[in-house]
Amino acid sequence: MPPTGTVALVFTDVQGATRLWERCPESMRDALEVHDAVLRALLDRGTGYEVKTQGGAFMLAFASPVEAVRWCLEAQEALLRAPWPEDLLSQPEAAEEWGPLGLLHRGLRVCMGVHMGEPECRIDERTGRADYFGRMVNAASRVAGAGHGGQVLVSGAAWARVAPEAEALGRPAVRPLGTFRLRGLESAVPLVEVLPSSLSERRFGAPRAPRERQGNVPAAQHELIGRATELETLRRWLREDTRVITLLGPGGMGKTRLATHLGGLELEACAWEGGVWLCELAEATTEDALCHAVAQALGVSLTRDGEVSEPVERLGLALNECGEALIILDNMEQATRPGAQLLERWMVLAPRARFLVTSRQELCLPGERLLELGPLPLPAPGETRLEEIARSEAVRLFVERTREVRGGFELTAEEAPRVVDIVRQLDGVALAIELAAARTGVLGVGQLRDRLSRRFELLRSGRRDASARQATLRGAIDWSWNLLEPAERDALAQCSVFRGGFTLEAAEAVVALPPGPLDVLDVIYSLRCKSLLRTQETDGPAEECRLGMYESVRQYAADRLPELGNAAELVARHADWYLALARGLRERAPREGVTEAHRRLARERENLLAVCDHALAVKPATSRSVAVALEALEALEPDIVARGPLSLLLTRLDQALELASAVALEPSRLASAWAVRGRAHLEAGNLDEARQDLEQARAALHGLGAVAGEKRVLVDLSIVARQQGDVAGAWELVQQAQGLPSGGDRWLEAYAVGHLGLVEQARKGAGAAIPHLRAARELFRAVGDVALEVGFTTHCAVAIGETGRLREGKALVEEAMTRAASVGDRAGHTLARLHLGCLLLEEGKASEAREHLTAAVRMGRQLGVRLLEGTAMGELGRAELALGDLAEARHWLAEAISVLDGVARWHALRFAAHRAAVDATLGDASAAIASFEALEEAPETSRCPVLRGLTTLLKTAADLALAEAASKGGEDARHAREAARRCVETFHGMPGEAFSSDMRGALRFLERLLSRGPELRG
């Protein structure tokens, strides 16, 4: 009898039947007879009812979905053993297919679908056969139509009735596939694949229906800026079946944004049959609260059949029923211990579920993979190119969020440095950048930058949907602070005294905790695990761990410091540690190498600046506070001179020396401070100020009998004189320095010998300088001072190039560039690159020279070293002149003269001679004449044969250009050409050592004018 009421319908169909009929019709006819006989034999033994058949498709009805599924499982096994025709088995659609455990497919491959409901049953009066009608019949047909040959698909409604009886069915292999949109049905239908245990290795493609997106994660609305690498890492780990991934990072780093963006993409792709679910756990602190939050997100009831079951177990079973599902557990840091216990149990109960956790602390679960979010990438230090700045992810985020409040905002060359300052001050932290950008609705970018010192008042969100911990920068950090133990809060507040990172040894020396079970190392480790401290990359020893804080966290902790008291003692411990470190490194430098000492001090630049700033903030100033500030600045001198910017040193030295006038200081400390400031002014190109400070330092050191100190200052004064064009004065000063003993200080001996060589080069030429420059280079290499080794390698290369040995000079300067890069010596690298450009120019490779010189201009400006910047500008002008671009040449030469005036008189004059010649070639007679008159009257020109020769050559070129322009090839032009030829012949007759590269370049320029005439103009 046909079943009525609640009925389970089964539809079957033969996969690939059409193709098989076309290829082997005889065998297919026999095969269908076998197929029908197998299915009907099983029906005869059971309770099923054959409704109808069409070709190889059957429609069957069962009173129970359990019996329907049983019949399907038995039919799949029986079809495998059926006596199929040999010709059929030779076809791909019916061939034998084996797996590791046995036969998987053989003969016709039949897909079967099971669905249950209450269809209308009608009896045909003529035949007496029953048929079924209604929506559930269509649904049952679509369930079967979604399957593949050899597959049994059961609707979710039917499986809910079958699942409790699965044991009686022989423990079939069950795989939930997800929810699908079946054609013609309004509601989506969950599908479950069920196979006999003997055929559990059968694998099929995705069901032949679009998947219904399951989950509650919001769709990804915006591009996720700056997290492409992390996003790809998460997807790769999920593909690798990682069970638990924890996203780590301090508040505001973007953990929730990344997790939900990934979830939205995965949900959109329908990649998880059980869905993608976001569980917000910020308010949950206990196991029970966590379970209820997850249950609410998944829509799972924690009661069943009126009885309360264990929430953990119930949720685990519910997750298992979902099949492959991605569960995002957001904000678990306040409940890491109960959360870890829950996850460990759910991983056992739901082996196909994957968990993505966001937290500020790891869970320490087996197989857990950690992805720690760092800040968004910032522009490279000193980067000024707009296109490079615009590529920075931190800048991109600021620009995009600013456009949301100021639609027409564009990143311009004028705004770019301000935006870089903002994102750098905010450490590239995503939340802080977004909150800052939101303020551009009422503040300009410059105003916003200037107010960031009050960041916690400024950075608040106006979004109604933002939680308290996301609405303000302070709220994000408050959340973490409130989860800390008292000892952790105490240590974090004290760590705010550090700047730029610190070592564990420094923490143990500076941080003082009350007596208790935990020592400083334990608490520091705990803060690192909670993402409030971060590990910093360092170029130090591999075994040295260096920690740091994001600036917003540091400022927050500093604001909390007064609550703990004893801030003055903390600052004193900090100063004592770093000044002792600096003294120790200075003492060990002769044994361990100057560069290694400087490298270690460079890592503590920010801490030494903090020592100085804390000391300068003492009101009223005391002898100790001023002495501490000056000692810190003296320790900083080598690093700031090498890496810049010099303003860091000069502004603080000015302030400290002003305070020193009102307190009693040791004369040696004051003399050292004057010497340091004098050298800083010298590097910055402030020659008059440098001379004043250095002479004051020399007098004080002489009075103290500090011979070595006086010797160094005399050398420094010779540099000032040389750069002011007073070669005779420089010679006298360096001779006085040579007359004083170095006291066994090989570094000082190298310093004096090297600068003697530079004075000799100005007096007698490159040949006289080279022996001294080589000696200095070797001495600096012996004492381990790579920065000055680089400097004198470059000076030696220049001198060698001046003698015409360009290949040797280039090899040396390239060696200097490599050495400078190896120790982060930006000043040395800039100097070497500048002179590589000069040597290439001398070699006739003006285009290559221009590239290096353009870079040197930018690098010199970033360092704040006007001598380097101005000289690079002038040499760039010479390169443009060699390339024939006179307008660009005039621009760069004028810029160089402006920068070098008062910085390096000799360089300013030689570039002025070149500019006058360019002015004349461009037809500006009055400017050219005035410039040459000024050059001829300058005392430096009369004293320096190189300047005299250069001026003569370039004035001849100018006269020729002006005459050509005025007489257009007439008598005056002819006379000017004759004079120019005589000048060329005179200079060609001079010995090579009397020539400088400048003079050779000027001679080439004059010869081009003679050969090409007015074509060069423009």
Order of alpha helices (4+ residues) and beta strands (2+ residues): beta-alpha-alpha-beta-beta-alpha-alpha-beta-beta-beta-beta-beta-alpha-beta-alpha-beta-beta-alpha-beta-alpha-beta-alpha-beta-beta-alpha-beta-alpha-beta-beta-alpha-alpha-alpha-alpha-alpha-alpha-alpha-alpha-alpha-beta-alpha-alpha-beta-beta-alpha-alpha-alpha-alpha-alpha-alpha-alpha-alpha-alpha-alpha-alpha-alpha-alpha-alpha-alpha-alpha-alpha-alpha-alpha-alpha-alpha-alpha-alpha-alpha
